[in-house]
Amino acid sequence: MIAVSDHSDDDTAAIARSIATTDPRLTVLDNPDLPADWFGKQWACQTGANATSGEILVFMDADARAAPDLLVRSVNGMLRTRADFYSVLGRQEMVTFWERLLQMQVFTVLVTRFGGTEIVNRSTRASAKIANGQYLMVRRAIYDEFGGHGLVRGYVAEDLMLAQRYFELGKKTVLVEGLDQLSTRMYTSLRELMGGWRKNLFAGGRHSMPFGDRAAWLAPLLLPLPFLMQLAPPVLLVVAILFRIPALELWGAITTGVTLLTWLAYYRIARVPVLYALLFPLGAAVTLYITLSAVLRGSRVEWKGREYQSVHPASSS
C-alpha cells in the first residue's frame, strides 16, 4: 500500500507514518510540487502509481472506510466481469443537518441523470458513464498505455472522465454497488459542502450532458433546472394563496404534495430521517445557489488553497 501525502495540513501524514513504522506493507510518500497543468488529486494518484507495481491498481481516498472483504470482492468482481476499469459505489455518510439536506439533493439528481449501475454499464454512450473516485481500479497495462492519470490531468471530475475516456478508447468499464463494503463522509460542514459542490457541479457537469460534449453549451441551462422544478410548486402555491388565485392554489397544492411524497420516498430509501423531506424547498434553494455560483465561475476551480482551470469540453480529445 502506498499512501501519498499531498501537502495536507492535518495529522493524516503523521498517522500514516506512525503505522508504517510497524507495518512494512505501508509506504508513505510526499507528493512532489504540482505541475502547472495537473489537478492535485490526479498528480497524487500518479505519484502513488509510479511507486508501485502489480497487475491491478486500486485508488482509494484517504477518508473512505472499507470493509475487510472489499479488496477481495472487488478484485474478484473485476476479474469475473473482465473489466479494464472498475469502480465501487459506496454509502455516503450524512450526519449533520446540511449534509442531509444538500447531499440528498445532489445525489438524487445524479441518480436521476445516470440511473442505477446496470443502466450505466449497459449504456453505449460515453456521456452516460460515471465512476466513484473514492474507489477506482484499473489494469496496470491499460493505465500505463494511456498515460496514467495524465489522461485526465486537467479535469475536475477525474473519476467521471476516466470512465468516459476509457470507454471511448474501447475498454470495458464496470460500476457496481458496494454499500456494505465502502462508506465515505464527503463533507462535514455547510462551508465544505458549498465549496466542494461549487467545484464539481458545473466544471464536471458539462461532461455529463445527455448528448455528450457537443451539448456542453446547454449545461448552464440544464444544471439549475432540477432545483428550479422543485422550487416552482411551493413558490407558486404561496403566490396563489397571497393573491387568492383558486385554480393556481389547487395546482400548487397538488404538485407540492407530489413532490413532498417523492422526497419522503427518497429519504426512506437513503435511511435518513424522513422529516427532512419537509425541508426540500430549502435544500433546493441552497443547492440552486451553489449551482448558479458554479456556473458563474465557469472553468475556474478553487479547492484546498489551489486554483485550477478545468478543461473545457470543446478541448477534450
Phi, psi and omega in degrees: 000135177246122174255125182253120177269112183262063176057036179289151182252016176252201185265011184303309183297319181295319179296316180297317181293327177297319178293319183296334180292337181247354181226103183293351179286345182254131174239134180249127180241146170268129181291131176297168179304144186286126173295158188298328187255019181245146166277154187299315184294317180299319180294320178295318178297319179296320178300315178295317181296323180294338185262003184226178179217182181124160184281336181231130175257136177243125178249121185226134178293147182294334182266007177274147179247129184247140172287157182303333184262006185299311185297313181298314182294319183287322176296315177300319179295320179295317180290320181296320181272357181056040181280147171269330182223126190224134182223146182246127174273121180257184178275135178264118180281128179232113190250309187273171180305309185289327175300313183291335181274311188272321178300321179297322178300310184291314183295325178295319177296319179297317179295320179297320182288313189260338183078193179281178184297323181294322177296316179299315184292327181278343185298144178255010181246134180299324183292348179263003180269144180210159178215169178250109183296350178286340179203103181237147176227141180211143176293135185301319182298319179291317181302312182290322183302323185252024170086019178060219178287352174299338178300331183230031189297336184253018182250140181288322180260078187294330181292311177301316184289327175297315178300315182290317182293316179297321178297317178297331180275006176086016180265153182274122178249137183228135176239130181228160174269139175216056187297334180265355182252339185219137176214150181213140169254103189292312185224153184240358182212165178298321180298315179295319179300313182293317179294318182294312182282334173296327178290319191265325195298315183269311183300325176270326183296334179299333182269007181243016179295144185307329183254023175082193184297339178298333182259015182300332180294343179278347186305315180300336179271319187278325185297319178285346189301315181302324182282326175295321180294327177288324183284332186303310182301307181294326178295314180293327177297315178297317178298317181296321179292317181296320183259007175054064178245095188305314183298319180289328176299314181297313180298316181297320180294317181295310183292325176294319178297317179295317179297319179297316179299322178298317180290327174300319179293317179302313183292326179293317179298322181280356180060040175247143181313125189290344180295340176297337179300330180296339183260019182302327177297322178295315179299318179295320181295315180292319180292326175297318178299316179298317181296314180296323176297320179294319179297318181293328178287335178065229184280352180282127183233135175236129182205125177052047175080002179247149176245136182231164170240106183289147179295133177279145180308326180295340180265357184291150177228000000 
